[in-house]
Amino acid sequence: MAGSLEGRVAIVTGGGGGLAEGICATLAASGAAVAAVDRSLEKAERVAQLASSGRCIALEADVSDKASVDAMAQRVISELGGIDILVNNAAIYPLRPWTEIEEEEWDRVMAVNLKGYFLCARAAYPSMRERGKGRIINVASITFFIGWSGFLDYVSSKGAIIGFTRTLAREVGPDGITVNAISPGAFPTDAERVHPDQEALNRRILEQQSLKRRGTPEDVGNLAAFLASDAASFITGQTIMIDGGWAMH
Ligand SMILES: NC(=O)c1ccc[n+]([C@@H]2O[C@H](COP(=O)([O-])OP(=O)(O)OC[C@H]3O[C@@H](n4cnc5c(N)ncnc54)[C@H](O)[C@@H]3O)[C@@H](O)[C@H]2O)c1
């Protein structure tokens, strides 16, 4: 896909995380100038360094805070020249039986995983509308389709992302902007390390998947780069599973 995103500018939120490694590197290798945005600047800087085959800068922002998101979008516009692609990817995923979830935790999960996607889309939209095209890619999760004990607030937020994706696709379609969701299965990042029994989890995942290898951040990056490219210009409102043939929805 080298060159397919030449001249485009991409924001990747949660840009310091595990899947962001593959997303930022693939978008940058495809020619986009990328901003890896994370609440931890240190983590974003690590990912930006990994994306060394192209241009990737690290920025600090909290996606649940409107002022922080708006300032980040302005910096991207002034430093990289505009916004063409937004990958909404930042999320938190506390593991707890549902009866132990406190109201504060529920609100925090929704603030980062759902409101954060909305705030970033709102901040990126004026630049996309001005350019007459854009790509919004929302990272959801297989857990919405199959249910996953211990993550009631997280899974609820991921289901909401699919409604958000479909409705926003209708709202911004007339501006030439596509909105799609990527729904990853299980990938070996920090998100997985919260599980208490890693060996059992690995076994369970490989049993469930049709393909008997673990997915990589690059697999997700390739899908994001495709959805961001001109080749995907007639695809919008969709949720694409990337799970090695697990849920098949
Ligand atoms: N890894 C998996 O198996 C898996 C499966 C399904 C879905 N997902 C989804 O993929 C996305 C990335 O997950 P990951 O596995 O890379 O997790 P991760 O924890 O490695 O990365 C998430 C990143 O988001 C950042 N972040 C958290 N709160 C933030 C905030 N308020 N503002 C800005 N940044 C914030 C964290 O610092 C972290 O760097 C998430 O949306 C997750 O739900 C992951």
The ligand as a MOL file (V3000), in Angstrom:
LIG
                    3D

  0  0  0     0  0            999 V3000
M  V30 BEGIN CTAB
M  V30 COUNTS 44 48 0 0 0
M  V30 BEGIN ATOM
M  V30 1 N -5.9500 -5.8150 22.0250 0
M  V30 2 C -7.0750 -6.4450 21.7970 0
M  V30 3 O -7.1400 -7.6660 21.8420 0
M  V30 4 C -8.3090 -5.6770 21.4210 0
M  V30 5 C -9.4480 -6.4070 21.0820 0
M  V30 6 C -10.6030 -5.7340 20.7200 0
M  V30 7 C -10.5920 -4.3500 20.6870 0
M  V30 8 N -9.4810 -3.6690 21.0300 0 CHG=1
M  V30 9 C -9.5500 -2.2010 20.9680 0
M  V30 10 O -8.4070 -1.7090 20.3070 0
M  V30 11 C -8.0940 -0.4070 20.7900 0
M  V30 12 C -6.6340 -0.3580 21.1950 0
M  V30 13 O -6.4170 -1.3070 22.2100 0
M  V30 14 P -4.9660 -1.8090 22.5960 0
M  V30 15 O -5.0500 -3.2720 22.6940 0
M  V30 16 O -3.9460 -1.1950 21.7300 0 CHG=-1
M  V30 17 O -4.8920 -1.2360 24.0900 0
M  V30 18 P -3.7430 -0.4190 24.8150 0
M  V30 19 O -4.1130 -0.3210 26.2390 0
M  V30 20 O -2.4110 -0.9930 24.4650 0
M  V30 21 O -3.8460 1.0330 24.1420 0
M  V30 22 C -4.8060 1.9630 24.5050 0
M  V30 23 C -4.1220 3.3180 24.5940 0
M  V30 24 O -5.1080 4.3030 24.8790 0
M  V30 25 C -4.5170 5.2480 25.7490 0
M  V30 26 N -5.5650 5.9780 26.4540 0
M  V30 27 C -6.3440 5.5380 27.4660 0
M  V30 28 N -7.1450 6.5140 27.8940 0
M  V30 29 C -6.8880 7.5990 27.1290 0
M  V30 30 C -7.3810 8.9180 27.1140 0
M  V30 31 N -8.3270 9.3230 27.9770 0
M  V30 32 N -6.8960 9.7700 26.1880 0
M  V30 33 C -5.9300 9.3840 25.3130 0
M  V30 34 N -5.4010 8.1520 25.3190 0
M  V30 35 C -5.8730 7.2610 26.2130 0
M  V30 36 C -3.6470 4.4290 26.6860 0
M  V30 37 O -2.6570 5.2320 27.3160 0
M  V30 38 C -3.0730 3.3940 25.7170 0
M  V30 39 O -1.8290 3.7990 25.1910 0
M  V30 40 C -9.0650 -0.1390 21.9330 0
M  V30 41 O -10.1440 0.6160 21.4480 0
M  V30 42 C -9.5270 -1.5280 22.3210 0
M  V30 43 O -10.8030 -1.5170 22.9010 0
M  V30 44 C -8.3250 -4.2940 21.4050 0
M  V30 END ATOM
M  V30 BEGIN BOND
M  V30 1 1 1 2
M  V30 2 2 2 3
M  V30 3 1 2 4
M  V30 4 1 4 5
M  V30 5 2 4 44
M  V30 6 2 5 6
M  V30 7 1 6 7
M  V30 8 2 7 8
M  V30 9 1 8 9
M  V30 10 1 8 44
M  V30 11 1 9 10
M  V30 12 1 9 42
M  V30 13 1 10 11
M  V30 14 1 11 12
M  V30 15 1 11 40
M  V30 16 1 12 13
M  V30 17 1 13 14
M  V30 18 2 14 15
M  V30 19 1 14 16
M  V30 20 1 14 17
M  V30 21 1 17 18
M  V30 22 2 18 19
M  V30 23 1 18 20
M  V30 24 1 18 21
M  V30 25 1 21 22
M  V30 26 1 22 23
M  V30 27 1 23 24
M  V30 28 1 23 38
M  V30 29 1 24 25
M  V30 30 1 25 26
M  V30 31 1 25 36
M  V30 32 1 26 27
M  V30 33 1 26 35
M  V30 34 2 27 28
M  V30 35 1 28 29
M  V30 36 1 29 30
M  V30 37 2 29 35
M  V30 38 1 30 31
M  V30 39 2 30 32
M  V30 40 1 32 33
M  V30 41 2 33 34
M  V30 42 1 34 35
M  V30 43 1 36 37
M  V30 44 1 36 38
M  V30 45 1 38 39
M  V30 46 1 40 41
M  V30 47 1 40 42
M  V30 48 1 42 43
M  V30 END BOND
M  V30 END CTAB
M  END
